[in-house]
Amino acid sequence: MKKSFMLHPQAVQRNWWIVDAKDQVLGRLCTQVAILLKGKHKATYTPHVENGDHVIIINADKIVLTGKKWETKMHFRTSGRPGGFSATPVSKLKTKAPARILEHAIRGMLPKTHLGEKMFHHMMVYAGESHPHAGQHPQIMKLKGE
């Protein structure tokens, strides 16, 4: 009888990736980043072990939304208190905090558990070209459709 492979947390190998969000469609970019964060692109993927890679996203302010989503799409959040619900148009969010658009979309694609929270913290999003992670020697990720 053949046993299934289960990755041990001590044996996790993490890479660093740079993803350029310039002229990329929001949803298609986020699904590929979520796969990197979960580790599903590796042959050693194990659902209960956090073996995803670190992802650096640059040019978050140059993301593309299709159709009329810049005018109609809203981001919702709540403080959890009565009357604490707020809605912000994505067009306003793009000028105020463009990284939050990507963070919100990618967080929704990760598991809603402690493991998903750990995965989310391995992602860094920057609005411009520069980032402070040159010491980790990140590789440039070629996305599908490029």
N, C-alpha and C positions, 0 to 999 in steps of 0.2 A: 504494500500500500504506500502510495506516494504522499508525503506530507506537504502542506501548503507552506509557502515562504512567508515568514513574519519578520519584519525589520525591527531590530532593537533600537531604542532611542539613542544608545551610545554609538551606534554605527552610522548615524546620519551624516551624510556629506552635503554641505550646502554651498551653492554657487551664488555669485552676485551677477545680476543682469541689469542692463540699462535698456529701457523701453522709451522710444521717442514717440510722444503722442501727437506730434505735428501732423495735421491733416488726416487724422485717424477718426473713424466713426466711434462714438462713445461705447456703445454696447459690444461691438466686435472687439475692441481693444480690451475692455474689462474682462470678457470671458477668457481671453488668452492669458491675461495677468493672473486671474483667479486660478487657472490651471497650474501656473508656475508656483503660486503661493501654496497650493494644496500638495504639490509634488506629483500630480497625476501624469506628468510627462516622463517620469522616471520608471524604470522597470522594477524598482524596489518599492513601489507605492503600497502603503499599508494604511487602511482607513483610520485606525486608532492612534497612529504615530504621526507626529508633526514633522514631516521630512521635506517640506517645501523649501524653495530658494528665497533669497533676498531679492527684491525688485526695486529698482530706482526708476521712477517715471519722471521724465523731463518734458518741458513744453506743454504743461497741462493747460495753459491759457490758449493754446491753439487747437483745441479739440473741436471736432465737428459733430453737429447734431443734424439729422436729416429732417426734411419736411419743415413744418412750422413749429418745431419743438422749442426753439429759442423763445417764442412768444407764449406757448401754451403749457409747457412742462413746468411743474412746481416741485419744490423740495419741501417736505413736511418734517417737522420735529415737534417734540413736546417736552416740557420740563417735568411732566408727571403730576403737576399740581392743577387744580381747577382753573381753567382759563389760560393754561400754559401752552396751548397749541398755537403754532405759527406756521405760516406758509410763505415761502420765498420764491419768486420767479427765478428760473435758471439764468435768464439774461442779467439779472441783478447780481446773482451769485458769481457769475463769470467775472464781473468787474471787481467785486469785493473779495472773493476767495475762490479762485478757479480750481485750486487743488481739491476743495471740498466736493466738487461735482464728481470727480473720479473716485474719491474715497467713499462717498456715499454709494455709488454704483457697485464698487468692488466689494464693500462690506456686505451688501445684500446677496452676493454670490457665494459667500463663504458660509461654513456651518455656523449655526447660532448657538455655539457652545464655548467652553473655555478654550478648546482647541482652535476654534475659528478665530477667537480673539488673539491668540498667540500668532496665528498665521497673518492676521491683519497687521500686527506690529512689525512684521518683516518687510513692509512696504513703505517707501518714502516717496512723496510726490512733491515736485517742485514746479513752479510756474514758468521759470526761465530755463536757459540752457545749462547753467552751472549747478553743480552739486558738490557737497563736501566729502564724497566717498571715494575719491581717487585712490586712497591707500588700500582699498579692498580689491583693486584691479578688476572692476566689473567688465563683463563681456557685453557686447552690443547684441541685443536680441532682434533678429529679423522676424517680423510678424508676417502672418499669412496675408496675402494681397499686396505686399510691397514689391 
